[in-house]
């Protein structure tokens, strides 16, 4: 497995987190107007950065798993919980103008309004933690499929699914470039 553990792994996490934040800044996705204009379908910078990250990250995951340096850690597929979480995330992103990662990174650049949103995220996290027993009883069981993957459900190998995602990503990237936005 991965040779760096304990404090060394924590240091690496901070270093890679800082690099990730710097790349987000360099990619201009910490700019509130860029994010809002993505939601308004007027600027596709965020789409292009995310597609690039998905492709590069996916390739990295496949390499690490094939090398035995990582393994897939499956969580239960809870359809209602994921749907509600996605809706809350989407509404929050539209209202806030940032996703959690870009909000934290924008706060690190000194953005006051991003900092206010980070406080909101912390309050939301505390409220979720306090209500988790209720969520576990009433939300998680609805649509609970257990530890399944898209490969289990469809019978399509992971590499084919990823290849399909790459084709979709490249097509969207090309469309965004052609649209000139």
Beta strands, then each sheet from edge to edge (+ up, - down):
strand 1: 77-78
strand 2: 144-146
sheet 1: 1+ 2-
end
